[in-house]
Amino acid sequence: MKKQKNASTPKSLDSEENFRLLVDSVTDYAIMMIDPEGHVTSWNTGAEKILGFHSEEIIGKHFSCFYTSEALASGIPRNELDLASTQGRIENEGLRKRKDGTFFWANTIITPLCDEKGIIFGYTNITRELSDRKKADYTRSLIEASLDPLVTIAPDGKITDVNAATETITGCSRSELIGTDFSNYFTSSEKASDGYRQVFREGQVRDYPLEIRNSDGRVTSVLYNASVYRDESGAVVGVFAAARDITERKLSEERIKQQSQEILELSTPVMQVWQGVVAVPLIGCLDSQRTQQFMERLLDRIVETNSPVALVDIMGVPTIDTQTAQHLIETITAVRLLGAQVVLTGVRPAIAQTLVHLGIDLSGITTRSSLAAGLLVALDLLKLQVVNKSDNR
Amino acid sequence: MNSHCKGEMPIDTENDIVMARKYVREAAVALGFGVTDVTRIVTATSELTRNIYVYAGSGIIRWHPINGNAAGLELVFEDHGPGIADVSLALKPGYTTSKGLGMGLPGSKRLMDEMEVLSEIGKGTIIRIRKWLKR
């Protein structure tokens, strides 16, 4: 109260007015009073400067308008008043909203005001905008909270900073990691160094695949997104790299691969339809891998069942290009080498025309439009005849 | 005409050939081509995308409807592969530099109404094919 010595004379202002002047002269702190429900009842110059509202705009409004919508959704403003009431004071840090909608990181102290009987008739709220250092702490806390391993790399390839997720995935502590070569922690150090060099060269790299080797030997497949970061003058300082664990994705890719292998096996059954006749209904596209499978099974079954005739049905093959045709011709040639014959069945009109246009010569191969017609050919070759019982009588 | 009728996709793996056939089939059906023409277009697509895969390693296929005096479908196959040294020789049936039948390129030409082959050694190949809707 020393300062007011000068101000008190000669006009002799009362102490309440003095106090108001004091509070109002503080511009680095938003000082406000709030009624028990949370409505603003007084507002100083600092509050106007920091939060952007003039006193006539804000008095009577609820102080929750300084909070983020997330904070409102979790009822934080009300909780703070309740906590201040029970604890006698509350101090915390968090994001606050200005009139213009921008946010700042703030330290807030809320203290309840009680009358002689101890009944709360309001609160003081002192809010201060925190320094850049505090903002940096906040940013740091976000980086540490990230589940993705984050790392910064200097132009010489040395690690300059890591977050907690990087410690977990490598099994090495921050102090062990910083200052060592980034490439040390991967199954292929060459590929890792190529990666960060590419970032320095091109400015950024997306989905760069690497495998992180943990100190316990475990390997994690990751994809890196990385970009260069700069100082105030715009000079490149280093690379900021974020990894994403793709172990799960790799597993499901493996599973799909395995399943398609199983489907491959399933979709080329070779069935014995008569003594001496096997049939293969081909379905889907005939790539080289499937043809290989189908050829092997067909040849095996022909030998196994000692069948002189094989029916290959292509009704379920949507497209026959020259490669598919070539695979078919090769298969048919291989069957002939075993001393058996192939009847190609299920040749649809559109396929027949396409084959002719393509100039594929199937003249040496017996073909039929349906499997039934093919079976008759096969029976004929076996010198068998299908007779109608009623005709025989 | 809907969005199915126009599109593009890269050809990098053998599986992309299957996908290209599927998309082109959808486009041709949506444009109103009959079963036989759809089969012809899809077969030509299969040949030319396979050529990209076998000879150039990778490339791109684009397709779009042709509107105007006559309606139809145009497909463009582009790669940055080794190129074709002698286009007229490559269009002769039975000529092949791989183990194929040597029927893909001349066959595709016969399957379609029009085909243009632009190729430069060391630079790549662009093949444009068209099929007109008969009314």
Boltz contact constraints between the chains, C-beta under 6 A:
constraints:
  - contact:
      token1: [A, 285]
      token2: [B, 18]
      max_distance: 6.0
  - contact:
      token1: [A, 287]
      token2: [B, 14]
      max_distance: 6.0
  - contact:
      token1: [A, 319]
      token2: [B, 21]
      max_distance: 6.0
  - contact:
      token1: [A, 319]
      token2: [B, 42]
      max_distance: 6.0
  - contact:
      token1: [A, 319]
      token2: [B, 43]
      max_distance: 6.0
  - contact:
      token1: [A, 319]
      token2: [B, 46]
      max_distance: 6.0
  - contact:
      token1: [A, 321]
      token2: [B, 43]
      max_distance: 6.0
  - contact:
      token1: [A, 321]
      token2: [B, 46]
      max_distance: 6.0
  - contact:
      token1: [A, 321]
      token2: [B, 47]
      max_distance: 6.0
  - contact:
      token1: [A, 322]
      token2: [B, 101]
      max_distance: 6.0
  - contact:
      token1: [A, 322]
      token2: [B, 103]
      max_distance: 6.0
  - contact:
      token1: [A, 322]
      token2: [B, 104]
      max_distance: 6.0
  - contact:
      token1: [A, 323]
      token2: [B, 50]
      max_distance: 6.0
  - contact:
      token1: [A, 326]
      token2: [B, 101]
      max_distance: 6.0
  - contact:
      token1: [A, 350]
      token2: [B, 35]
      max_distance: 6.0
  - contact:
      token1: [A, 350]
      token2: [B, 36]
      max_distance: 6.0
  - contact:
      token1: [A, 350]
      token2: [B, 39]
      max_distance: 6.0
  - contact:
      token1: [A, 353]
      token2: [B, 36]
      max_distance: 6.0
  - contact:
      token1: [A, 354]
      token2: [B, 39]
      max_distance: 6.0
  - contact:
      token1: [A, 354]
      token2: [B, 40]
      max_distance: 6.0
  - contact:
      token1: [A, 354]
      token2: [B, 43]
      max_distance: 6.0
  - contact:
      token1: [A, 357]
      token2: [B, 110]
      max_distance: 6.0
  - contact:
      token1: [A, 357]
      token2: [B, 111]
      max_distance: 6.0
  - contact:
      token1: [A, 358]
      token2: [B, 103]
      max_distance: 6.0
  - contact:
      token1: [A, 358]
      token2: [B, 107]
      max_distance: 6.0
  - contact:
      token1: [A, 359]
      token2: [B, 93]
      max_distance: 6.0
  - contact:
      token1: [A, 359]
      token2: [B, 103]
      max_distance: 6.0
  - contact:
      token1: [A, 359]
      token2: [B, 107]
      max_distance: 6.0
